[in-house]
Amino acid sequence: MLIKTKNRLYACFLFLAISVSATWGQTVIQARNDIKTLCSKRFYGRGYIFTGNQKAAKFLANVWEKSGLTPFKGQFLHPLPTPAICRVDRKPKVTLNGTKLKAGTDYLIYPASGSGTGNTSQNFVKVHFQKAPYLPSEISYQSHQCLIYLEKNLTASLSFDRLPIPVIQLKRDTFLTTDELAYSVSTTLIRERNEVYNVCGYLKGKDTTSWLIIAAHYDHLGGYPGGTYFPGASDNASGMALLMAVLRTLTQKAAPPPCNVLFLAFTGEEVGLWGSAHFVKENERLLPSIQCLLNLDICSTGDEGITVVNATIFKEEFDRLNKINKEENLLPKVIVRGKAPISDHHYFTEAGVPSLYLYTQSKSTHYYHDVRDQPKTISLSHFEALHRLIIRFVTE
């Protein structure tokens, strides 16, 4: 009889272990599908070209609706004004000693580049960059026809400015003074003609007077006409996939969470956090009732654990998060970091809202603002552990 009882207990334990493992596996499979979708050519880098940003927002609003969230203030899509952004408006052409270079891989157009056609046999200046992401002020643009910006790795970004001459980014070891570079670059400083959106929806909690926010930015860098775009798998399709995993888990639970949980997908992070800045400005009355905001930005490969920004400022919230991680042995490390205005938690922090920014750490190669930041280059190591950590933080 004792042997039969032990066998039954073992069978029950094995069934539960298999069930949990299958659930965890499904979470990661769904996350990979979400990342592939957000990185697809349909959304063209989720930037301000070919309406990629708007298409991504409407895709997410559909997910919010199908998951059963309540529209925030009566709607999922919240439009906001956009600043003028410099963007490449025609397919760029660059050749080095007669060989055609590939955009994104061999060169980039500097984010504030002007327009122009020519070659380096004309008057130009070559600039070496170490860490500074800006051009030195002493350069006289009027006396040059082109700037060659040399850097160790090609790193893309966006700009509100536009220079009077073209600026081309090359790898530092690619270009010599004796080389001939021919170029044709066309850019425009233009305000987005179509509306852009923050995507907002919430799950009602037991206490409907207080809120907890799960946030991530869905925008990225877009691309250039001609097929070159920046997928943004790690930054930040991974954070959006984690947000959606938490969303699906919470909406499928029978019991409501302790308080309202607001899911915020921000646009405008890559051009100065203006999506989150706009939300904070437009919802000042809501801010005192927010218990905590968790910002998820770059959650792709966590074999070295996570870093938590604002851990030294909002110690009570961080200690609770860290305690859960230790109890369940979820992530190998939780690294403490202080205040840093580097993502969408920033304006909430400045407004006094307890805000923690979580991002993963890894020894593996990490592509940042790079055409190689693709779904196949991220492992989603410890993704489920981070998902579990957030679920417990929200529901306890």
Secondary structure by P-SEA (a helix, b strand, c coil): caaaaaaaaaaaaaaaaaaaaaaaaaaaaaaaaaaaaaacccccccccccaaaaaaaaaaaaaaaaacccccccccbbbbbbcbbbbbccbbbbbccccccccccccccccbbbbbbbcccccbbbbbbccccccccccccccccbbbbbccccccccccccccbbbbbbccccccccbbbbbbbbbbbccccbbbbbbbbbbbccccccbbbbbbbcccccccccccccccccccaaaaaaaaaaaaaaaacccccccbbbbbbbccccccaaaaaaaaaacccccccccbbbbbccccccccbbbbcccccaaaaaaaaaaaaaacccccccccccccccccaaaaaaaccbbbbbbccccccccccccccccccccccaaaaaaaaaaaaacc
